[in-house]
Amino acid sequence: METLLTDDILDYLTEIGDPLVDPKVKARSKRKASKEQLLRDLNEARNKGLSSLKGDWLTKNATSFGVDRLLENPGTLPDPDLVKTACDLFARYGSEIAAALLLAALPEAYAAGEGAKVLIDRSQLAKGGTVSTRRILATAQFVIWVLTPDTSGGPVSGDMKEYTYQSFDDTLRLWGPGKDRGQALRASLALRIMHSLIRTSRPDAPRGLQLADDDGVPLYQIDDPDDVPLNQTDLLATLLSFSITVFEVLEKFGIYWTAEEQEAFFYVWDHVGNTLGIGDTDVVLKLTGTESLEDLKKTLRAFDEGDDPPAGGCSLSPTDTEKLFKGRLNRRVLRRVADVGNLRPQSVPEARALLARLRERMWTLEKDSFPEREPFPYENFNKILDDVSSGRILLKAMVDQVATYLPPSQKTWPIAVIRQLVPPEVQNRLALGGTSSIGFLGGVLGTPRDSPGSVVLRRLTAEVLRQRATRVANALFLHYYDEGLLQIPGLLSTAVRSGVLT
């Protein structure tokens, strides 16, 4: 699709963080003049702003972080019908969606060399020399805040076995401004602040410095002062995995959502992306060095007509301007971007195509070709090994954590399921090994679709894969719930009901 983001644009986006929040966080940290304050801000953003939406931490700090306008007047509410459809899908397929994110989206992220290094060095995944999986819990909680509206009258059940999902059509409770509203809005803004705190503190610290939060968990490791962690390209790929990767995994489970259902689910996550500042108008203006979308249109028109750009219309360096605006395909993409006001794909087919391009970039080293045949021979194997070493460490930690809550006969299931859910390139880069029983069935199904019994075997394989994947995901997340670590609107955990946690 010619309207997808070009490699030039994606390259520039790796140098951009959050143009709205980053300057505010940087000014705040300089004003406080204390790294201890930075750590307090990070802990409060995580514990008071994201893990628990109770209290008014976000309201009190919204102005200093630059998100007050988004919190108080977030603009037009998302389409209630599409939000309801997405929430109902999550209510029906929550276990399958959780399995897709845990056993496919996360390993895919680990296979991205630079992204995995950011995760292990900067995003609270290392603790005391070992690897922690706390971010898995934070991701699960965030997804619940986005797709499970709270009940108006408090918990409706104290027992998950007796809980019946409500009719999730309260868009105001998810995205509306005001007290006791905006559950998804507030969670998204808190996560945006956390991203910025991790990102913008880096330039002020000396190379090699490692900061830890009050639990002793390292926050990030400053290795390259020119590196931009949590940049726009990486954030865009992660955002798309919450919808497109889910669709791909559900199809492997034999679950096929209609085009309308997929668009509704994608629509909600696109709204989340806009709230997180991923590819929004501020990023468009930062990318192009223009002051407004109208200014961008004038600049594009000037280059189309062969004239010099308008005075003050572009603040990019001459080299950058030459590369970005003088490329015809770049201008074709930017014309559309100027019309829609953001850089994100506008439909599920576009999102599928863009995620495929992003994956190719993430899973391929510079001067290396994307492997097209198994066993994927690489000329620069040693570089590949170094590139994915962090990802393999993270994957092992995650698999070990999940296996802890499974009976002995099921402890091999996590890695076996991951092998079947991730693309072959990820399986190869993470050295996921041989074929499991599910994989054996998959090999049997490598016959033409019209072969006798092939339909039955395909259905059997999909059902076995679905059952094992959801069993693995449920074991972990039910543990979080039972320990009072995971909040589900309408439910009280065992730990909370027994008074262990308050």
C-alpha positions in Angstrom: 0.0 0.0 0.0 1.6 3.2 -1.2 0.0 5.2 1.7 1.9 3.3 4.4 4.7 5.0 6.2 8.0 4.9 4.3 11.3 3.7 5.6 12.5 7.3 5.6 9.6 8.3 7.9 10.0 5.3 10.1 13.7 6.1 10.5 12.9 9.7 11.6 10.3 8.4 14.1 13.0 6.4 15.9 14.4 9.8 17.0 11.1 11.2 18.4 9.6 10.5 21.8 6.6 12.5 23.0 6.7 16.2 21.8 3.9 17.2 24.2 4.9 15.5 27.5 8.7 15.1 27.3 9.5 18.9 27.5 7.2 19.2 30.5 8.8 16.3 32.3 12.3 17.6 31.5 11.4 21.1 32.9 9.8 19.5 35.9 12.9 17.4 36.7 15.2 20.4 36.3 13.0 22.5 38.6 13.0 19.8 41.2 16.8 19.3 40.6 16.6 15.9 42.2 17.0 12.3 40.9 15.1 11.2 44.0 12.2 13.2 42.8 12.3 11.4 39.5 12.1 8.1 41.2 9.2 9.3 43.3 7.4 10.5 40.2 8.0 7.1 38.5 6.7 5.2 41.5 3.7 7.4 41.9 2.9 7.2 38.2 3.0 3.4 38.3 1.3 2.8 41.7 -1.1 5.7 42.0 -1.7 6.5 38.3 -1.7 3.2 36.5 -1.9 0.2 38.9 -4.8 1.8 40.9 -7.1 4.5 39.5 -8.3 5.5 42.9 -7.3 8.9 44.3 -6.5 12.1 42.4 -2.7 11.7 41.7 -3.3 12.3 38.0 -5.5 15.3 38.5 -3.0 17.0 40.8 -0.1 16.4 38.5 -1.8 16.7 35.1 -0.7 20.4 34.5 2.9 19.8 35.3 3.1 16.8 33.0 1.2 18.7 30.2 -1.8 16.4 30.0 -4.4 18.7 31.8 -6.2 19.5 28.5 -6.5 15.9 27.6 -7.8 15.0 31.0 -10.3 17.8 31.4 -11.4 18.1 27.8 -10.4 15.0 25.9 -12.6 16.0 22.9 -15.2 13.9 21.2 -16.0 10.6 22.8 -15.1 7.5 20.8 -18.1 5.9 19.0 -20.2 4.1 21.8 -21.3 1.3 19.5 -17.7 0.5 18.6 -16.5 0.7 22.2 -19.3 -1.6 23.3 -18.5 -4.1 20.6 -14.9 -4.2 21.6 -15.7 -4.5 25.3 -18.2 -7.3 24.6 -15.5 -9.1 22.5 -13.1 -8.9 25.4 -15.7 -10.1 27.8 -16.3 -13.2 25.6 -12.7 -13.9 24.6 -10.7 -12.4 27.4 -8.7 -15.6 28.0 -7.9 -16.0 24.3 -6.9 -12.3 24.1 -4.7 -12.6 27.2 -3.0 -15.7 25.7 -2.4 -13.8 22.5 -0.7 -10.9 24.2 1.3 -13.1 26.7 2.3 -15.9 24.3 2.6 -14.1 21.0 2.9 -10.3 21.3 5.5 -10.4 24.1 7.8 -13.0 22.4 7.5 -11.0 19.2 8.7 -7.9 21.0 11.5 -9.9 22.6 12.7 -10.9 19.1 13.3 -7.3 18.2 16.9 -6.8 19.3 16.9 -3.2 20.1 13.5 -3.3 21.7 14.5 -6.2 23.9 17.5 -4.3 25.1 15.4 -1.4 26.1 13.0 -3.7 28.0 15.7 -5.5 29.9 17.8 -2.3 30.6 15.2 0.4 31.0 11.7 -0.8 31.7 11.8 -2.4 35.2 12.4 -5.9 34.0 15.7 -6.5 35.9 15.9 -7.0 39.6 18.8 -8.0 41.7 20.6 -9.5 38.7 17.6 -11.6 37.7 14.7 -10.8 35.4 11.3 -9.8 36.8 8.0 -10.2 35.0 6.2 -7.4 36.7 5.6 -5.6 33.4 3.3 -8.6 32.4 1.1 -7.7 35.3 1.1 -4.0 34.4 0.1 -4.8 30.8 -2.7 -7.1 31.9 -4.1 -4.4 34.2 -3.9 -1.8 31.5 -5.9 -3.9 29.0 -8.5 -4.5 31.7 -8.8 -0.7 32.4 -9.3 -0.1 28.7 -11.8 -2.9 28.0 -13.7 -3.5 31.2 -15.8 -0.6 32.4 -16.3 -0.3 36.2 -19.7 -0.9 37.6 -21.6 2.1 39.0 -22.6 0.4 42.2 -19.4 -1.3 43.3 -18.4 -4.9 43.0 -21.2 -7.2 41.8 -19.5 -10.4 42.9 -16.8 -11.7 45.2 -16.4 -15.0 43.3 -15.1 -15.1 39.7 -17.0 -18.4 39.2 -20.3 -16.7 39.9 -19.5 -13.4 38.2 -21.6 -12.5 35.1 -20.2 -9.8 32.9 -22.4 -6.7 32.7 -23.5 -5.0 29.5 -20.4 -3.0 28.7 -21.9 0.1 26.9 -20.7 2.8 29.3 -18.4 4.8 27.1 -18.5 7.8 29.4 -17.3 5.7 32.3 -14.3 4.6 30.1 -13.4 7.8 28.3 -15.4 10.7 29.7 -13.9 13.5 31.8 -14.9 14.2 35.4 -14.9 12.5 38.7 -15.5 8.7 38.7 -15.2 8.7 34.9 -12.5 8.2 32.4 -11.1 4.9 33.5 -9.4 4.1 30.1 -8.5 7.8 29.6 -6.8 8.1 33.0 -4.9 4.8 32.6 -3.7 5.8 29.1 -2.5 9.2 30.4 -0.7 7.7 33.4 1.0 5.2 31.0 2.0 8.1 28.8 3.6 9.9 31.7 5.5 6.8 32.7 6.9 6.5 29.2 8.0 10.1 29.2 9.6 9.8 32.7 11.7 6.9 31.6 12.6 8.5 28.3 13.3 12.1 29.1 15.4 11.6 32.2 18.1 9.8 30.2 19.9 12.8 28.7 20.6 14.4 32.1 22.3 11.4 33.5 26.0 10.4 32.7 26.7 7.4 30.5 26.6 4.1 32.3 24.4 5.3 35.2 21.7 3.0 36.4 18.8 4.3 38.5 16.5 2.1 40.6 13.1 2.6 42.1 12.2 2.2 45.7 11.9 -1.6 45.3 15.5 -1.8 44.0 14.3 -2.4 40.4 16.6 -0.8 37.8 14.6 1.6 35.6 17.0 2.0 32.7 20.7 1.8 31.8 22.2 4.7 29.9 24.4 3.3 27.2 24.0 5.5 24.2 23.1 9.1 24.8 21.8 9.4 21.2 19.4 6.5 21.7 15.7 7.3 22.2 14.0 4.6 24.2 10.3 4.1 23.7 10.5 6.0 20.4 7.5 6.5 18.1 8.4 3.6 15.7 8.7 1.1 18.6 5.5 2.4 20.3 3.6 2.1 17.0 4.6 -1.5 16.6 3.6 -2.3 20.1 0.3 -0.6 19.7 -0.6 -2.6 16.6 0.3 -5.8 18.3 -2.7 -5.2 20.7 -5.1 -5.6 17.8 -3.4 -7.2 14.8 -1.4 -9.9 16.7 -4.6 -10.7 18.6 -6.5 -11.3 15.3 -3.7 -13.5 14.0 -3.7 -15.7 17.1 -7.5 -16.0 17.3 -7.4 -17.3 13.8 -4.9 -19.9 14.8 -7.4 -20.8 17.6 -10.1 -21.3 14.9 -11.9 -18.0 16.0 -12.7 -15.6 13.1 -14.1 -12.3 14.0 -16.2 -10.5 11.4 -14.7 -7.5 9.6 -16.9 -5.2 11.7 -15.8 -6.8 15.0 -12.1 -6.4 14.0 -12.6 -2.8 13.0 -14.3 -2.1 16.4 -11.5 -3.7 18.4 -8.9 -1.9 16.2 -10.8 1.4 16.6 -10.6 1.3 20.4 -6.8 0.6 20.4 -6.3 3.3 17.9 -8.1 5.7 20.3 -5.7 4.4 23.0 -2.8 5.1 20.7 -3.9 8.7 20.1 -4.3 9.3 23.9 -0.8 7.9 24.4 0.5 10.3 21.9 1.5 7.6 19.4 1.7 9.2 15.9 -0.6 12.0 16.8 -0.7 15.5 15.4 2.1 16.7 17.7 4.3 13.9 16.3 3.4 14.8 12.8 4.5 18.4 13.3 7.7 17.3 15.1 8.5 15.0 12.3 8.0 17.5 9.5 9.2 20.6 11.4 6.0 22.5 10.7 3.8 24.5 13.0 0.4 23.2 11.9 -1.3 20.8 9.6 -2.1 23.7 7.3 1.5 24.7 7.4 2.5 21.1 6.4 0.1 21.3 3.4 1.7 24.5 2.2 5.2 23.0 2.6 4.2 19.9 0.6 2.6 22.1 -2.1 5.8 24.2 -2.4 7.9 21.0 -2.9 5.3 19.6 -5.4 5.5 22.8 -7.4 9.3 22.9 -7.3 9.5 26.1 -5.2 11.4 26.8 -2.1 9.4 26.0 1.1 7.6 28.8 2.8 9.7 30.9 5.1 9.5 29.4 8.6 7.5 26.5 7.2 10.1 23.8 7.9 12.7 23.7 10.6 14.4 20.6 9.5 18.1 20.7 8.4 18.8 20.9 4.7 19.8 17.3 4.6 16.7 16.1 6.4 14.5 18.3 4.2 16.1 16.8 1.1 15.4 13.3 2.3 11.9 13.8 3.7 10.2 16.3 1.4 12.0 15.7 -1.9 11.1 12.0 -1.9 7.9 11.7 -4.0 6.6 8.7 -2.0 7.3 10.5 1.2 5.3 13.4 0.1 2.5 11.1 -1.1 2.3 9.6 2.4 2.6 13.0 4.1 -0.3 14.5 2.0 -2.6 11.8 3.4 -1.1 12.3 6.9 -1.9 16.1 6.7 -5.5 15.2 5.8 -6.2 12.7 8.6 -3.9 14.5 11.2 -2.0 11.4 12.4 0.5 8.8 11.3 -1.4 5.7 12.4 -3.0 3.3 9.9 -6.7 4.0 9.2 -8.0 0.4 8.8 -7.4 -3.2 9.7 -5.9 -4.1 6.3 -3.5 -1.1 6.5 -2.6 -2.0 10.1 -1.8 -5.6 9.1 0.4 -4.3 6.2 2.2 -1.8 8.4 2.9 -4.2 11.2 4.4 -6.6 8.7 6.8 -3.9 7.6 7.6 -3.0 11.2 8.3 -6.6 12.0 10.7 -6.9 9.1 12.6 -3.9 10.3 12.7 -5.1 13.9 13.7 -8.7 13.1 16.4 -7.9 10.5 19.8 -6.4 11.2 21.2 -3.7 9.1 22.9 -5.1 5.9 21.1 -8.4 6.5 18.2 -9.8 4.4 14.9 -10.8 5.8 15.0 -14.7 5.8 12.6 -16.3 3.4 13.2 -20.0 4.0 13.8 -22.2 6.9 16.2 -22.8 8.7 16.9 -19.2 7.9 20.7 -19.1 7.3 22.3 -15.8 8.4 25.7 -14.7 7.1 26.3 -12.6 10.3 25.2 -15.2 12.9 27.3 -13.8 15.7 25.7 -10.4 15.3 22.3 -12.0 15.3 23.2 -13.9 18.5 24.2 -10.7 20.2 21.1 -8.9 18.9 18.7 -11.4 20.4 20.5 -12.3 23.6 18.4 -9.9 25.7 15.2 -11.3 24.2 16.1 -14.9 25.0 16.7 -14.0 28.6 13.4 -12.2 28.8 11.6 -15.1 27.2 13.1 -17.6 29.6 12.1 -15.5 32.6 8.5 -15.2 31.3 8.2 -18.9 30.5 9.6 -19.9 34.0 7.2 -17.5 35.7 4.2 -18.9 33.9 5.3 -22.5 34.5 5.4 -21.9 38.2 1.6 -21.9 38.4 1.1 -25.0 36.2 1.0 -28.6 37.4 4.1 -30.7 36.5 2.4 -32.3 33.5 1.7 -28.9 31.9 5.0 -27.1 32.6 6.2 -27.7 29.0 3.0 -26.1 27.6 4.1 -22.4 27.6 7.1 -22.9 25.3 5.2 -25.4 23.2 2.3 -23.0 22.6 4.7 -20.0 21.9 6.4 -22.1 19.2 3.0 -22.4 17.4 1.8 -18.8 17.9 4.8 -16.8 16.8 6.0 -16.4 13.2 8.8 -18.7 12.0 11.3 -15.7 12.1 10.6 -15.2 15.8 10.9 -18.9 16.5 14.2 -18.9 14.8 15.6 -15.7 16.4 14.6 -16.8 19.9 15.9 -20.4 19.4 12.5 -21.9 20.4 13.6 -25.4 19.5 11.8 -28.4 18.1 8.3 -29.5 17.5 5.8 -30.1 20.3 2.7 -32.4 20.2 0.8 -29.4 18.8 3.5 -28.8 16.3 3.3 -32.5 15.2 -0.4 -32.1 14.5 0.4 -28.9 12.6 2.9 -30.9 10.5 0.3 -33.4 9.7 -1.9 -30.6 8.5 0.7 -29.4 6.0 -1.3 -31.3 3.4 -3.6 -29.8 0.9 -6.8 -28.5 2.4 -9.0 -30.9 0.3 -7.2 -33.9 1.6 -9.4 -36.4 3.4 -9.7 -35.5 7.1 -7.7 -32.3 6.8 -10.6 -30.1 8.0 -11.2 -32.3 11.1 -7.4 -32.3 11.9 -7.2 -28.5 11.5 -10.1 -28.0 13.8 -8.6 -30.5 16.3 -5.2 -28.7 16.2 -6.8 -25.3 16.6 -8.9 -26.5 19.6 -5.9 -28.1 21.3 -3.8 -25.0 20.8 -6.6 -22.8 22.1 -7.2 -24.9 25.2 -3.5 -25.1 26.1 -2.9 -21.4 25.5 -5.8 -20.2 27.6 -4.8 -22.7 30.4 -1.3 -21.2 30.5 -2.6 -17.6 30.5 -5.3 -18.2 33.0 -2.9 -19.9 35.4 -0.8 -16.7 35.6 -3.5 -14.1 35.7 -5.7 -16.0 38.2 -2.7 -16.1 40.4 -2.4 -12.3 40.1 -6.1 -12.0 40.8 -6.1 -14.3 43.8 -3.1 -12.4 45.3 -5.0 -9.1 44.9 -2.5 -7.8 42.4 -4.9 -7.6 39.5 -8.0 -5.5 39.7 -11.0 -6.5 37.7 -14.0 -4.1 37.8 -17.0 -5.8 39.4 -14.9 -8.3 41.3 -13.1 -8.4 44.6 -10.0 -10.7 44.8 -9.6 -13.3 47.5 -6.8 -11.3 49.1 -8.9 -8.2 49.3 -12.0 -10.0 50.7 -9.9 -11.8 53.4 -8.4 -8.5 54.5 -4.9 -9.4 53.4 -4.8 -6.3 51.1 -6.7 -3.1 51.5 
